[in-house]
Amino acid sequence: QNNAFKILKIANAFLFATTEDNAKYVGYLSSERTKRRLSPAALETLSIIAYKQPITKPELESIRGVNSDHIISALLEKNLIAITGRAETVGRPLLYGSTDEFLKYFGLNNLSDLPKPREIEEIMEDDDFIEQKRKIMMNALEENLDEEVKDQDENDGEDQ
């Protein structure tokens, strides 16, 4: 079959999608992917919500150790999380959970498709993963160093 499209089942719904062969062409036409990038802090927050849902903001911030107002707002705006109710505790704080959009974003059918904590531990201990992470960190360090040298050179040029 030589089709340009396929039908996928994701998030308990059907999705009309481009085949892998044509994805790059559609990608050029769509700027949505660049708009949808998530920061490391947003990914951390999203993963905590996905695994601990329903979760309150105080519980989330207790795990993260920092204020999460801005990130929660951004994730709500992107429809990756939703308010799912109120906790039956003092002050009745809002409860947050993931959405079908979250499932689509990560290509999951349901939350049971999330990797289990043990699977994550195995990945983190894998030698190939550790080496890849080291390379990424070294590249980032080199880029930062190059920027600092460039900035210093520009500042030295202004002093003369």
Buried (B, 14 or more C-beta within 10 A) or exposed (E): EEEEEEEEEBBEEEEEBBEEEBEEEBEEEEEEEEEEEBEEBBEBBBBBBBBBBBBBBEBBBEBBEEEBEEBBEBBBEBEBBBEBEEBEEEEEBBBBBBBBBBBBBBEBEEBEEBEEEEEEEEEEEEEEEEEEEEEEEEEEEEEEEEEEEEEEEEEEEEEE
